[in-house]
Amino acid sequence: MDTVLNAQFDRVQAALSTLVESIATFNPSPQAALELKAADDQLCSGLQLLSRHQDNQRRILALRSEADRLEAQLRSSVGTLASLRHELLEAAPSETPTDARSVPATELLQYAQSIAVHTVPPTYREPIAKGVSDAAEDKAKDETISSGVPTNSLPSPAFAGVAASATTEDANKTHNEPEVPIDVTPQQAEWLKALRGQNLPWVPWPSDDKIRFGNLMQIQRLLDQKKD
């Protein structure tokens, strides 16, 4: 490119010198002027070619840099894949039992639905056995009678009547109201009492009617109606 530009500059310089000499001798040469114009046009085209050459050079350097970056990324990816493959090959395979049977998801769901009626809520407590309850009641009666015996080993009639009445009321209360487990908080006890009073069956999930009237079902209806 330098050789081409130098030749064009020399042509312009020679045409300009010829034109200046003809003018200096008071004999202007039209041919020298045309030659100078042709040399100038050639030089302009050469400069445009030089500009395109520089743009292409910058583009080539950018592409080389991009190629180097992609090559480094490719090498890193290949190295990562090689290390992962090595780890996979070194991993101990799990042994599947020969008598294992694949169970479809539908069968699992049917089994879960069939055992749902036999499940209990997390707040459910087993009732106290009758023998244990009677033993606790007899112990409470003995403690009440012993606390009402005076120093002469004869209970006072008034206190004996009160004790007998209190014992009878406690027994009736015990038979009428189920005993609340000790590990249940007062708030949970009130909730269980209200639940027993309503006599509602317990289910592990909401009923279909509640699901249909829920907010999620309302949103689904709006989506079905193409309303966002």
ChimeraX attribute file (.defattr): number of C-alpha atoms within 10 A of each C-alpha:
attribute: neighborCount
match mode: 1-to-1
recipient: residues
	/A:1	10
	/A:2	8
	/A:3	8
	/A:4	11
	/A:5	18
	/A:6	13
	/A:7	13
	/A:8	21
	/A:9	17
	/A:10	13
	/A:11	19
	/A:12	20
	/A:13	15
	/A:14	16
	/A:15	21
	/A:16	18
	/A:17	14
	/A:18	18
	/A:19	21
	/A:20	16
	/A:21	14
	/A:22	15
	/A:23	12
	/A:24	10
	/A:25	8
	/A:26	9
	/A:27	10
	/A:28	15
	/A:29	14
	/A:30	11
	/A:31	12
	/A:32	19
	/A:33	17
	/A:34	13
	/A:35	18
	/A:36	21
	/A:37	15
	/A:38	15
	/A:39	21
	/A:40	19
	/A:41	14
	/A:42	16
	/A:43	21
	/A:44	14
	/A:45	13
	/A:46	18
	/A:47	15
	/A:48	11
	/A:49	14
	/A:50	16
	/A:51	12
	/A:52	12
	/A:53	13
	/A:54	12
	/A:55	11
	/A:56	12
	/A:57	12
	/A:58	12
	/A:59	12
	/A:60	12
	/A:61	11
	/A:62	12
	/A:63	12
	/A:64	12
	/A:65	12
	/A:66	12
	/A:67	12
	/A:68	12
	/A:69	12
	/A:70	12
	/A:71	12
	/A:72	12
	/A:73	12
	/A:74	12
	/A:75	12
	/A:76	12
	/A:77	12
	/A:78	12
	/A:79	12
	/A:80	12
	/A:81	12
	/A:82	12
	/A:83	12
	/A:84	12
	/A:85	12
	/A:86	11
	/A:87	11
	/A:88	11
	/A:89	10
	/A:90	9
	/A:91	9
	/A:92	8
	/A:93	8
	/A:94	6
	/A:95	6
	/A:96	7
	/A:97	7
	/A:98	6
	/A:99	6
	/A:100	7
	/A:101	7
	/A:102	6
	/A:103	8
	/A:104	8
	/A:105	9
	/A:106	9
	/A:107	10
	/A:108	11
	/A:109	10
	/A:110	11
	/A:111	11
	/A:112	11
	/A:113	11
	/A:114	10
	/A:115	9
	/A:116	13
	/A:117	11
	/A:118	9
	/A:119	10
	/A:120	12
	/A:121	9
	/A:122	7
	/A:123	9
	/A:124	9
	/A:125	12
	/A:126	6
	/A:127	11
	/A:128	12
	/A:129	8
	/A:130	9
	/A:131	9
	/A:132	9
	/A:133	15
	/A:134	12
	/A:135	11
	/A:136	12
	/A:137	16
	/A:138	12
	/A:139	11
	/A:140	14
	/A:141	19
	/A:142	11
	/A:143	11
	/A:144	16
	/A:145	15
	/A:146	12
	/A:147	12
	/A:148	18
	/A:149	14
	/A:150	10
	/A:151	7
	/A:152	6
	/A:153	9
	/A:154	10
	/A:155	16
	/A:156	11
	/A:157	10
	/A:158	9
	/A:159	14
	/A:160	16
	/A:161	12
	/A:162	12
	/A:163	17
	/A:164	14
	/A:165	12
	/A:166	14
	/A:167	18
	/A:168	13
	/A:169	12
	/A:170	15
	/A:171	14
	/A:172	11
	/A:173	12
	/A:174	13
	/A:175	11
	/A:176	9
	/A:177	9
	/A:178	12
	/A:179	13
	/A:180	17
	/A:181	13
	/A:182	8
	/A:183	9
	/A:184	13
	/A:185	11
	/A:186	11
	/A:187	9
	/A:188	13
	/A:189	17
	/A:190	13
	/A:191	12
	/A:192	16
	/A:193	14
	/A:194	11
	/A:195	13
	/A:196	12
	/A:197	9
	/A:198	9
	/A:199	8
	/A:200	8
	/A:201	7
	/A:202	12
	/A:203	13
	/A:204	12
	/A:205	9
	/A:206	9
	/A:207	9
	/A:208	9
	/A:209	8
	/A:210	11
	/A:211	13
	/A:212	13
	/A:213	10
	/A:214	11
	/A:215	11
	/A:216	11
	/A:217	13
	/A:218	13
	/A:219	13
	/A:220	13
	/A:221	13
	/A:222	12
	/A:223	11
	/A:224	10
	/A:225	9
	/A:226	8
	/A:227	9
	/A:228	7
